[in-house]
Amino acid sequence: MANQQRSRAVLRSVEPGNSAMCAHCGAPVKFVARAQKKQVIANVYVKGSWDRVEHFHDECYPEAGEPYGPVGE
């Protein structure tokens, strides 16, 4: 059987110009120069095929119940 892709979450820096909205709280995931904020990005697969990317504030992901499993690097 072929290796099916599964949804997973990773922690990344918020980059300048980021225009993503948090999938949990709905607020923008904004770059702040002095804060060096992090975000959780999840590649979401449906039936083994890539469907979308979801962004979360790093503090919102646990509040959302870690819908795509533990955060990886």
C-alpha positions in Angstrom: 0.0 0.0 0.0 1.3 3.5 -0.8 2.4 5.8 2.0 -0.6 7.9 2.7 0.0 11.5 3.8 -1.5 12.5 7.1 -2.2 15.9 8.6 0.6 17.2 10.8 1.5 20.4 12.6 4.9 22.2 12.9 6.1 25.2 14.8 7.5 28.1 12.7 8.5 31.7 13.1 5.9 34.3 12.0 7.5 36.0 8.9 7.0 39.6 7.9 4.1 40.0 5.5 2.3 37.0 6.9 -1.5 37.4 6.2 -2.8 34.2 7.7 -5.7 34.0 10.1 -5.7 31.7 13.1 -8.0 28.7 12.5 -8.9 28.7 16.2 -9.6 32.3 17.2 -9.9 33.9 13.8 -7.5 36.8 14.5 -4.5 37.5 12.2 -1.3 35.7 12.9 0.9 38.9 12.7 4.6 39.5 12.6 5.9 41.6 15.5 9.6 42.5 15.1 10.5 42.6 18.8 8.4 39.7 19.9 9.8 36.9 17.6 6.4 35.2 17.7 5.8 31.6 16.6 2.9 30.0 14.8 1.7 26.5 14.3 1.2 25.6 10.7 -0.7 22.4 9.8 -0.8 20.7 6.4 -4.2 19.2 6.3 -4.8 16.0 4.2 -8.2 14.6 3.4 -8.3 10.9 2.3 -4.6 11.0 1.8 -4.5 14.0 -0.4 -3.4 17.5 0.5 -6.4 19.8 1.1 -5.2 23.0 2.8 -2.9 24.7 5.3 -4.2 26.0 8.6 -2.4 28.5 10.8 -2.7 28.9 14.6 -1.1 31.3 17.1 1.3 29.1 19.1 -0.9 29.6 22.2 -4.2 28.8 20.3 -3.1 25.4 19.1 -3.3 23.7 22.5 -6.5 25.5 23.2 -7.9 24.0 20.0 -7.1 20.5 21.4 -4.1 20.0 19.0 -6.4 18.9 16.2 -3.4 17.7 14.0 -1.5 16.0 16.8 1.6 17.1 18.7 3.7 19.9 17.2 6.8 18.8 15.4 9.8 20.8 14.3 
